[in-house]
Amino acid sequence: MPSYGLTKRGTRFLLLAIVLCFVLPGILYHRETVRNYFTDKLPPLYKDYREREQNLEHYKEYKTRKDVKYLWSANHAHSSGWGNVMQDYVMNALLAHTTGRSFVFDDYTWNPDGSLFSDYNGHLIPSRIPLTALLGGVVVGGEMPPGDTTPRAVSKDFFNKVCPHPTVVQVSEVNDDRMRFDESVPASYIFEKWLEKINSIEDPCVEIDPKNFARRIFGHTRMLSIWEYLKDSPVSTRWGWSPLIHDAYRRNRHIFVPNAKTTFFEGLSGSSVAENYTAPIPGLLALHVRRGDFQDHCVHLGKWSSNWNAFNMFPEFSDKFERPTDGGWGETSEKNMHMYMQRCFPTIDQIVEKVVRVRAESEQPLTHIYIMTNGAVPWVEELKEALGSTGNWKQIKSSRDLDITWEQKFVVQALDMLVAQRSEAFIGNGWSSLTSNVMMLRMAQGFPPDSNRFW
C-alpha cells in the first residue's frame, strides 16, 4: 500500500509555508516599523505630495483665465506647533474666500532657511512639509460646495507663475496700534477692514506682507466675533484631512473603535475603506493631555495671567475660565498658580476626577477613551490604569499605542485632531491652540456645546 506521508524535506517546506502565511502579512502591515528598525532613515521629504500640489487639476484652466483673483499672505506662521500654524491658515483662507479670491497655500514650515531638515530637541525633523500631507479640502485646492463660485486654492509655486508682479499690501496700511493692542476692538472689525482693503484692489494678484493677524489676538475673547463669518464658511464646514491622515486612521481604527477590524491590507498603498471622516465616533471620549515642556509653559501662563485660547471660550460651553485680576506681568499668587496648574497641567488624580464627572454628565454614553498626549510611556500607562479603575470602560488607548508609517510620524498631530474632532465628547486644554482648533471644528460640525469640556 503506497504511503502518502510527507518526507522530512516536505514537512520543513510545509512548516515554512505556514509560518510565512502568518508572519509575512504582519511584516507587510508593519513594514515601515521594520524598515526603520534596520535603517537610520532621514525624515521624509514628501516628494509625491509636493509634486501633486504642483499639478492640481484646475491649474490648466486657471493658467488661461483672466478673471481668477488670488490672495497670498506672505510670512505665514512658522517655527511653531501645528495648532498655531493652523490658526493662521484658517484666518487667511477665510479672508481669501470672503473676498472671492483663490487662497494661496504654502508648506507647513518649521525652518524657512531653505534647509531640508532641522534639529528639534535633539531629533531631525523636516524643515518643510507640503500642506497636502496634512490637509485635504478647500484650503488645499479641493472643490468648493455647489453654488460657490469662489476660485479653488492654489499652491505658492503656481501663484508665482501666474502672478510674477502682485500688488503688495503692507499690513501697516490697514492695522493700526488700536487694532493690534486695544482688547476692546473685536476681531470682526479688523477682518472687515481687511475686506474693504482687498475688495478695493482691481489687480487679480494680491500679496499681504507681513502677517495681518497677530498671534496675540487668538488668546482673547475678541476673537470670537469672527465666528459669524467662519461658522458657515467652507473653510470650517468643508475642512478636511489628507489621504495620509485618513490612512493613519484606518490603520489604527481599532484604537478608536473597540473591536474594529483592521487588516494589514488597509496599510497598503492604494487601499481604501468606506469611512465618513466627519461622523461622530459613538462612545468615544477623547482627552488632550499635554506633558513634557508644557509644564514650564503653564507656569509662564500663570505668571502672566494668560487667558484661554479664543475658540475655547464660546459662551455656550459649560466649562469656563475666569482670568485672575490680581496677577500678571511675571508675578502671581500661590492660589492662582495652583489653579493654573490644575487646569493646564493636571495630575493623574485630577484627570481621573474630571473624566468621572464628564462621563456622568454626558448626554451620550461614553464607553472608551483615547488619550492624545506627548507624555512618557510609564506615565501614560499609570494614567490608563487609574482611569480603568473608575468604571467599566471597554478600552483605554493613547497616542503611544498608534502604529504609524514614517511619513505619518511627522504629521501625527493631525490624526489626533481628526479623532478629537469626531469624538462623542472631548476634554481639552484651554490654553492649547490645538484644542481651540478642534473646538472650532466641532462647533462648525454641530456637536452639542456640552460635549466640549476642559480641565
Beta strands, then each sheet from edge to edge (+ up, - down):
strand 1: 70-73
strand 2: 102-105
strand 3: 108-109
strand 4: 117-120
strand 5: 123-126
strand 6: 128-129
strand 7: 135-137
strand 8: 154-155
strand 9: 167-170
strand 10: 205-209
strand 11: 239-241
strand 12: 281-289
strand 13: 368-373
strand 14: 395-398
strand 15: 423-428
strand 16: 452-454
sheet 1: 8+ 2+ 1+ 10+ 9+
sheet 2: 3+ 6-
sheet 3: 4+ 5-
sheet 4: 7+ 11-
sheet 5: 14+ 13+ 12+ 15+ 16+
end
